[in-house]
Amino acid sequence: MRSHNAALVLDLLRTAGREGISRLELAERTGLTPQAVSKITARLRTEGLAADAGRRASTGGKPATVLRLVPEAAHAIGLHLDRDELTAVLLDLAGERVAERRTPLDLGAGAEPVLAAVRAEVAALLPGGASGGTRPGGGAGGAALGAGFLGVGVPGVGAPGTSVLGVGVAMPGPLDHRAGTPGRVTGFPQWDGFPLRDELARRLGLPVVLDKDTNAAALGLALRPGAPGSFAYVHLGTGLGAGLVLGGAVLRGGRTGAGELGHQTVQLDGPPCDCGGRGCLEVLCLAALARGDLDGAARVLGTGAANLVRLLDVDRVLLGGRAVLAAPEVFARGTREVLAGLALPADVAVATAPHAVAEGAAQLILAPVFGNRPSGFGGEPPTVGQ
């Protein structure tokens, strides 16, 4: 209960931003007693998670002290393991990107080279690493992170005491997010059953969470201010898939199989797909991209989006992935035309964040700190302010 109450307070501090929030407002919005709020905020201040943000005029008595979150007190790493590229980001407690790195990756090279690449990129991402990450805006490296309340570091990686809560890893499916193991990743069946989460945790010395790339992106988008309660995120990059958010929660299914949009059969006598099927949305869409037919790829993508709208009755479709971001107007227009032709009223927009998957992966670690536990994950959240 204490952890839950601290998460409620932390979430309100986070959403209040730099302007902060008073203890009285915290008590009113959480339903906790003023005494309980005082104890929680005292612990948060002691542990460096909260700080004074000035004073606010009061209707009676002395001015109220306003508190704010200290974003630099702790961080999370997000990794996007794509078929041909590794993207790593470092987010602070407020979800702001502090550093980022991108490097080529061959997911088909096998576990050992991929794990070595991940460790090297995590080391370089953190202050004190080989070369430091790249700050959004272009600068290299950056100020050293505060020791933070956990003082967790990666053995042999980064600076001692770097306050990293954990590592979220997102990769193509299928996979089992509960067991932390990939399945027969399309085109790379050698990953089937490999204990990726546990092996990375052992090598990095940090908690690790594994999820599908589309689920991670959908989670990150769902946590943004003003996000709709239900939507479909359709991702087109080196593959095609969807992340589904219903009632504010990511829908994963019992075996993390929800959202495997790319392997819906839409042409019974179509070309074979690496998944073993024929005429899948993914193989048709990627074939159109390969021959430079962007309009054709957009129509295929729109057909998949229409299937989701009909099946789930969502009223918003968000498009993302490197192929979409390379021609956002083409894919948005093509998808809208397909939906309009079928009299489906869903709104279509492009999720323009270039690192939506990696940042969503970091949110797999950050969200539980603020009481927003991703559905389908067990265990205890990082202990904060207890």
Sequence and secondary structure as in RCSB ss.txt:
>XXXX:A:sequence
MRSHNAALVLDLLRTAGREGISRLELAERTGLTPQAVSKITARLRTEGLAADAGRRASTGGKPATVLRLVPEAAH
AIGLHLDRDELTAVLLDLAGERVAERRTPLDLGAGAEPVLAAVRAEVAALLPGGASGGTRPGGGAGGAALGAGFL
GVGVPGVGAPGTSVLGVGVAMPGPLDHRAGTPGRVTGFPQWDGFPLRDELARRLGLPVVLDKDTNAAALGLALRP
GAPGSFAYVHLGTGLGAGLVLGGAVLRGGRTGAGELGHQTVQLDGPPCDCGGRGCLEVLCLAALARGDLDGAARV
LGTGAANLVRLLDVDRVLLGGRAVLAAPEVFARGTREVLAGLALPADVAVATAPHAVAEGAAQLILAPVFGNRPS
GFGGEPPTVGQ
>XXXX:A:secstr
 HHHHHHHHHHHHHHHGGG EEHHHHHHHH   HHHHHHHHHHHHHTTSEEEEEEE  SSSS EEEEEE GGG E
EEEEEE SSEEEEEEEETTS EEEEEEEE  GGG HHHHHHHHHHHHHHHSTTSSS  B TTS BS S    TTT
   BTTBSSTT  EEEEEEEE S EETTTTEE  BTTBGGGTT  HHHHHHHHHTS EEEEEHHHHHHHHHHTST
T  SSEEEEEESSSEEEEEEETTEEE  TTS TT GGG BS TT  B TTS BSBHHHHHHHHHHTT HHHHHHH
HHHHHHHHHHHH  SEEEEESHHHHHSHHHHHHHHHHHHHHTT   EEEE   TTHHHHHHHHHHHGGGGT   T
T  S       
